Amino acid sequence: MHISIRRSNSDKVFAGVIGGLAEHFQWNPTIARVLWVIVSLTPFPGIIGYLVLWMLMENPE
């Protein structure tokens, strides 16, 4: 099972998940990463969510 959002090939730090989300929704990638860190500090399991998105998102072309 994959989602139609692709990981970023050009704007990535680890696997391109946040960069891909930022490209898809036309967000600033830096702001998206900062928001992801803030959300990860709350009880939301940020690392697990990142890994799940990494597995579900399509590979960059």
Secondary structure, 3 states (H helix, E strand, C coil): CCEEEECCCCCCCCCCHHHHHHHHHCCCHHHHHHHHHHHHHCCCCHHHHHHHHHHHEECCC
